[in-house]
Amino acid sequence: MGRLFGTDGVRGVANEGLTAELALGLSVAAAHVLGDAGAFEGHRPVAVVGRDPRASGEFLEAAVIAGLASAGVDVLRVGVLPTPAVAYLTGALGADFGVMLSASHNAMPDNGIKFLARGGHKLDDAIEDAIEAHHARYGVGDENWSRPTGDAVGRVRQYTEGFDRYVAHLVGVLPNRLDGIKVVIDGAHGAAARVAPEAFARAGAEVVHTLGTEPTGLNINDGVGSTHLDKLRAAMQEHRADLGIALDGDADRCLAADADGNEVDGDQIIAILAVAMKEAGTLRRNTAVATVMSNLGFKQAMQREGIDLVETAVGDRYVLEAMKAEGYALGGEQSGHVILLDHATTGDGTLTGLMLGARLAATKHPLADLAAVMTRLPQVLINVKGVDRTRVTTSVELSQAVKEAETELGDTGRVLLRPSGTEPLVRVMVEAADAAQAKAVAEKLAEAVRTHLG
């Protein structure tokens, strides 16, 4: 069997790939690895457990809690809350670790299990490997481990204060209130369906319209949220609000829309916040962190604004690693994962939206004007399937094709070839000042990939 953990926890079709048995077994393994189960004497491990509203989350949560309690871990069950809320509460409550049940922006049949270390931080690969190894060794049958009995078994408590505590945290870290700002919120029928409207209202904004805020357990991300912006864009035009935000299923990402319904993506959001934080003196080391997939227009904007840029591999975990290693305060991805490390240990969509609202309220400028700090260059992405992705960096012919493309684009564009980490394909990305040129160069490079790596 391949590695269970992917880039963001363990995911699969609920009750097919991701079963109750697997959830229980992984939870027992996590209890031993993260809760120091080998040294339970004199220490009662505590775990915070939350989930998004997927119907399958109900039985998976029961399995996770059963596994943890059977291994002697006390459980604080916080119910339906965003991933960043579980991360925050894990740290704020001094818990040994946290568990979030969600498949983020995936469709409803999927679900996932994400473990968080002390302080609410994502696990590194070595810890995930240790959990997998423990699970593979003992499974869920006749495990050869000492089971606690009597008063040593874990206790389960509903932690109802989690919602208010998290919302209070969000509002409390804002640099200013949002009074006078009209907001439309798309909660993706997900984990922040209640949290986001409440947080914006408490911060002083007028929530003029909501969508995706009535989860049934079956409709998460269904035509709404950060992967489906059409309804938000239409609502912005109808209600003439100042700010529209769209979250995903577990609310760790945020995209936005301006008063005319134009999308404001993660690059633009980071650019806006970077400028605001530089002015406030909170942009540590005068640096923002982004991935190699960020738009060239974002890089040009940071250069104009006198802000240094650190680039990482694609994935919010790599952004976070760079931020923690060097002490940076702001980073993220074009997809809307924005990390404000002074206030959160992971991407937090609701916090991102609130910070955008705070900037609007402080400057009195429309979102479209703030987003104009950068100009998005046309970007064309082509996935070339059925090729040998391992030869991207070694093919002499392909290297020559890339050089020719870069010469053609000059300083007004760029080329990026990236092998997929999970599929037999290569991603070809081309940016240029002219959309037709970007498309033509991308198609030419894609054909070169097929020819030389096929």
C-alpha positions in Angstrom: 0.0 0.0 0.0 1.3 3.5 -0.8 1.8 6.3 1.6 -1.5 7.2 3.4 -0.6 10.8 4.0 -0.8 13.2 1.1 0.0 16.8 1.0 -2.7 17.7 3.5 -3.5 14.7 5.7 -5.2 11.4 4.7 -8.0 11.8 2.2 -10.3 9.4 0.3 -13.9 8.6 -0.5 -15.6 8.3 2.8 -16.6 4.7 3.8 -14.7 3.4 0.8 -11.0 4.5 0.9 -11.4 6.3 4.2 -13.3 3.9 6.5 -14.2 4.0 10.1 -11.7 1.2 10.7 -8.9 3.3 9.2 -9.9 6.4 11.1 -9.9 4.5 14.4 -6.6 2.8 13.7 -4.9 6.1 12.6 -6.2 7.8 15.7 -4.8 5.1 18.0 -1.4 5.5 16.2 -1.6 9.3 16.5 -2.3 9.0 20.2 0.9 7.0 20.7 3.0 9.2 18.5 1.6 12.7 19.3 0.4 12.0 22.8 3.6 10.3 24.0 1.4 7.3 24.8 4.5 5.4 25.9 4.8 7.8 28.8 1.1 8.2 29.7 1.9 7.7 33.4 1.5 11.0 35.2 0.3 12.8 32.0 -3.2 12.7 30.6 -2.9 13.6 26.9 -5.6 15.9 25.5 -6.8 16.2 21.8 -9.1 18.8 20.2 -11.3 17.2 17.6 -13.3 19.1 15.0 -14.9 18.6 11.6 -16.6 20.2 8.7 -20.3 19.5 8.1 -20.0 16.5 5.7 -22.5 13.8 6.6 -19.6 11.3 6.7 -17.9 13.4 9.3 -20.4 12.1 11.8 -19.3 8.5 11.7 -15.6 9.4 11.1 -15.6 11.7 14.1 -17.1 8.9 16.2 -14.3 6.5 15.1 -11.6 9.0 15.7 -12.9 9.8 19.2 -13.2 6.1 20.0 -9.6 5.5 18.9 -8.3 8.4 21.0 -10.2 7.6 24.1 -9.3 3.9 23.9 -5.6 4.9 23.9 -6.1 7.0 27.0 -6.5 10.5 25.4 -9.0 12.9 26.7 -11.0 14.5 23.9 -12.4 18.0 23.6 -15.0 17.7 20.9 -15.5 21.2 19.3 -18.0 20.1 16.6 -18.2 21.9 13.2 -15.5 24.5 13.1 -12.9 25.5 10.4 -9.5 23.9 10.3 -7.8 27.1 11.5 -10.2 27.1 14.4 -9.1 23.6 15.5 -5.5 24.7 15.0 -6.0 27.8 17.1 -7.9 26.0 19.9 -5.2 23.2 20.0 -2.6 25.9 20.8 -4.8 28.1 23.0 -6.0 25.2 25.2 -2.5 23.7 25.5 -3.7 20.4 23.9 -1.2 17.8 23.0 -2.6 17.6 19.4 -5.6 18.3 17.3 -7.6 16.4 14.7 -9.7 17.9 11.9 -12.0 15.9 9.7 -12.4 17.5 6.3 -11.5 17.2 2.6 -11.2 20.9 2.2 -12.5 22.0 -1.3 -13.1 18.4 -2.4 -16.7 17.3 -3.3 -18.9 15.8 -0.6 -18.2 12.0 -1.2 -14.6 12.7 0.0 -13.5 13.3 3.5 -10.1 13.4 5.2 -8.2 13.3 8.5 -5.7 15.9 9.4 -3.6 15.7 12.5 -2.0 18.9 14.1 0.9 18.9 16.5 1.1 20.9 19.8 0.5 24.5 19.2 -1.8 23.7 16.2 1.0 23.2 13.7 1.0 20.9 10.7 3.0 17.7 11.0 6.3 17.2 9.3 6.8 14.2 7.1 8.8 12.3 9.7 5.9 12.5 12.2 3.4 11.4 9.6 5.7 8.5 8.7 5.8 7.5 12.4 2.0 7.5 12.6 1.8 5.4 9.4 4.4 3.0 10.7 2.6 2.5 14.0 -0.7 2.0 12.2 0.9 -0.6 9.8 2.5 -2.5 12.7 -0.5 -2.7 15.0 -3.6 -2.2 12.9 -6.9 -2.3 14.6 -7.2 -6.0 15.5 -5.2 -7.8 18.2 -2.7 -4.9 18.7 0.2 -5.5 20.9 0.0 -2.4 23.0 -1.0 -1.9 26.6 -4.7 -0.8 26.6 -5.7 1.6 29.5 -8.6 0.4 31.6 -10.7 1.8 34.4 -10.1 5.5 35.1 -7.2 5.5 32.6 -9.4 5.4 29.5 -9.9 8.8 27.8 -12.8 10.9 28.6 -14.8 12.9 26.0 -16.2 16.4 26.6 -18.1 18.7 24.4 -16.2 22.0 24.3 -19.0 24.4 23.4 -16.9 27.5 24.1 -14.8 26.8 21.0 -17.0 28.8 18.6 -17.0 32.0 20.7 -13.4 31.7 21.7 -12.3 31.4 18.1 -14.5 34.3 16.8 -13.3 36.5 19.6 -9.7 35.7 18.6 -10.4 36.7 15.0 -12.0 40.0 15.9 -9.4 40.7 18.6 -6.4 40.6 16.2 -7.7 43.1 13.7 -5.9 46.4 13.4 -9.2 48.3 13.2 -12.9 47.7 13.0 -14.9 47.2 9.8 -17.6 49.8 10.5 -19.2 51.1 7.3 -18.1 48.1 5.2 -20.8 46.1 3.4 -19.9 42.4 2.9 -21.2 39.4 1.0 -20.1 36.0 2.3 -20.0 32.7 0.6 -19.4 30.0 3.2 -19.2 27.0 0.7 -21.9 25.3 2.9 -18.8 24.4 4.9 -17.1 24.7 8.3 -17.3 28.5 8.5 -20.9 28.8 7.5 -21.7 30.2 11.0 -18.3 31.5 11.9 -17.7 33.9 9.0 -21.0 35.9 9.2 -20.7 36.1 13.0 -17.0 37.3 12.9 -17.7 40.0 10.3 -20.8 41.2 12.2 -18.9 41.4 15.5 -16.1 43.3 13.7 -18.6 46.0 12.7 -19.3 45.1 9.0 -22.7 45.0 7.6 -23.3 41.5 6.1 -25.8 42.4 3.4 -26.0 38.9 1.9 -24.9 35.3 2.5 -24.8 32.2 0.4 -23.3 28.8 1.0 -24.3 29.2 4.7 -26.9 26.4 5.0 -25.0 23.2 5.1 -27.0 20.0 4.9 -24.1 17.6 5.2 -24.5 16.8 1.5 -24.0 20.2 -0.3 -20.5 21.3 0.8 -18.6 23.0 -2.1 -21.6 22.2 -4.4 -21.6 25.1 -6.8 -20.4 27.5 -4.1 -17.2 28.5 -2.3 -13.8 29.5 -3.5 -13.8 27.0 -6.4 -17.1 28.3 -7.7 -17.2 32.1 -7.7 -20.0 32.8 -10.2 -22.7 33.2 -7.5 -20.6 35.4 -5.3 -19.7 37.6 -8.3 -23.4 37.9 -9.3 -24.3 38.7 -5.7 -21.7 41.5 -5.5 -23.2 43.1 -8.6 -26.7 42.8 -7.2 -26.0 44.1 -3.7 -23.2 46.6 -4.6 -21.3 45.5 -1.5 -17.8 46.6 -0.8 -16.3 43.2 -0.3 -17.2 39.7 -1.2 -15.4 36.7 0.2 -15.6 33.0 -0.8 -14.3 30.3 1.5 -13.7 26.6 0.9 -15.0 23.6 2.8 -12.7 23.8 5.8 -12.2 27.6 5.5 -8.4 27.7 5.3 -8.5 29.6 2.0 -10.2 32.8 0.8 -10.8 34.4 -2.5 -12.5 37.8 -2.9 -14.7 39.8 -5.3 -14.9 43.6 -5.7 -18.1 45.7 -6.0 -18.3 45.0 -9.7 -18.0 41.2 -9.2 -14.4 41.0 -10.4 -12.3 38.2 -8.8 -9.5 39.2 -6.4 -7.2 36.2 -6.2 -4.7 35.1 -3.6 -1.8 36.9 -5.2 -3.7 40.2 -5.1 -4.8 39.6 -1.5 -1.3 39.0 -0.4 -0.1 42.1 -2.3 -2.8 44.2 -0.5 -1.9 42.9 2.9 1.8 43.1 2.3 1.5 46.9 1.6 -0.7 47.3 4.6 1.6 45.4 6.9 4.7 47.3 5.6 2.9 50.6 6.4 2.0 49.3 9.9 5.5 48.0 10.5 4.3 44.4 11.0 5.8 42.9 7.8 8.7 41.2 9.4 12.0 41.5 7.5 10.1 43.4 4.9 9.3 40.1 3.2 6.4 38.2 1.7 6.5 34.5 0.9 4.8 33.0 -2.2 5.2 30.0 -4.5 6.8 29.8 -7.9 3.3 29.7 -9.4 2.5 33.2 -8.3 1.7 35.6 -11.1 4.6 37.6 -12.5 2.5 40.7 -11.9 2.7 40.0 -8.2 6.4 39.8 -8.2 6.6 43.1 -10.2 4.3 44.7 -7.7 6.4 43.6 -4.7 9.5 45.0 -6.4 7.8 48.4 -7.0 6.6 48.5 -3.4 10.1 47.8 -2.1 9.0 44.5 -0.6 11.3 41.5 -0.7 9.9 38.2 -2.0 10.8 34.6 -1.1 9.6 31.9 -3.5 8.9 28.3 -2.5 7.7 25.1 -4.1 4.0 24.8 -4.8 2.0 24.0 -1.6 1.0 26.0 1.5 3.1 23.6 3.6 6.3 24.8 1.8 5.2 28.5 2.3 4.7 27.8 6.0 8.0 26.0 6.4 9.9 29.0 4.9 7.9 31.5 7.1 8.7 29.6 10.3 12.3 29.0 9.4 13.0 32.7 8.8 10.4 34.4 11.0 8.3 35.9 8.1 4.8 37.2 8.9 3.0 36.9 5.6 2.8 34.3 2.9 0.5 32.3 0.7 -0.7 31.0 -2.6 -2.6 32.2 -5.6 -5.4 29.8 -4.7 -6.2 31.8 -1.6 -4.2 30.1 1.2 -3.0 33.1 3.0 -0.9 32.7 6.2 -0.7 35.4 8.8 1.8 33.8 11.1 1.4 36.3 13.9 -2.2 35.3 14.3 -2.6 31.8 12.9 -0.5 28.6 12.4 -2.2 27.8 9.1 -4.1 29.5 6.3 -7.3 31.1 7.7 -9.9 32.2 5.1 -12.1 34.1 7.6 -9.1 35.9 9.1 -7.9 36.8 5.6 -11.3 38.2 4.6 -11.4 40.2 7.9 -8.0 41.7 7.3 -9.1 42.7 3.8 -12.1 44.4 5.2 -10.0 46.1 7.8 -7.8 47.5 5.0 -10.9 48.8 3.1 -12.2 50.5 6.3 -8.9 52.1 7.1 -8.1 53.5 3.7 -11.7 54.2 2.5 -10.6 52.9 -0.9 -12.6 50.4 -3.0 -11.3 46.9 -3.2 -10.7 47.3 -7.0 -8.4 50.2 -6.3 -6.5 48.3 -3.6 -6.2 45.3 -5.9 -4.7 47.5 -8.6 -1.4 47.5 -6.7 -0.6 44.6 -9.0 -1.6 43.8 -12.6 -2.2 40.2 -13.3 -0.4 39.1 -16.4 -2.2 36.6 -18.7 -1.3 33.1 -17.5 -1.8 29.9 -19.5 -1.5 26.5 -17.8 -1.5 23.3 -19.9 -1.3 19.8 -18.3 0.6 17.5 -20.6 -0.4 13.9 -19.8 1.2 10.6 -20.5 4.8 11.7 -20.5 7.9 10.9 -18.5 7.8 13.6 -15.9 11.1 12.5 -14.4 13.0 13.9 -17.4 11.8 17.5 -17.2 15.2 18.7 -15.9 17.4 16.3 -17.9 16.1 16.6 -21.5 18.5 18.7 -23.5 16.0 19.2 -26.3 13.3 20.4 -23.8 15.8 22.7 -22.1 16.6 24.3 -25.5 12.8 24.8 -26.2 12.5 26.5 -22.8 15.4 28.9 -23.6 13.9 29.8 -26.9 10.5 30.6 -25.3 12.2 32.7 -22.6 14.1 34.6 -25.3 10.8 35.3 -27.1 9.1 36.6 -23.9 12.1 38.6 -22.7 11.4 40.6 -19.5 7.7 40.7 -20.1 6.9 37.1 -19.3 8.2 33.8 -17.9 8.0 30.1 -18.4 7.6 27.3 -15.8 7.7 23.6 -16.4 6.8 21.5 -13.3 6.3 17.8 -13.0 3.2 16.6 -11.2 4.0 15.0 -7.8 1.2 12.5 -8.2 0.3 12.0 -11.9 2.3 11.1 -15.0 2.0 14.6 -16.4 4.0 17.9 -16.7 2.5 21.3 -16.1 3.4 24.0 -18.6 2.8 27.5 -17.4 3.5 30.6 -19.5 2.9 34.3 -18.6 3.1 37.2 -21.0 1.9 40.8 -21.2 -0.2 39.7 -24.2 -2.7 36.8 -23.8 -2.4 35.6 -27.3 1.4 35.4 -27.0 1.1 33.5 -23.7 -1.3 31.0 -25.3 0.9 30.5 -28.4 4.1 30.0 -26.4 2.4 27.6 -24.0 1.0 25.4 -26.8 4.4 25.3 -28.5 6.1 24.3 -25.2 3.4 21.7 -24.5 4.1 20.1 -27.9 7.8 20.1 -27.1 7.1 18.2 -23.9 5.0 15.6 -25.8 7.7 15.2 -28.4 10.7 14.9 -26.1 9.2 13.3 -23.0 6.5 11.1 -24.6 
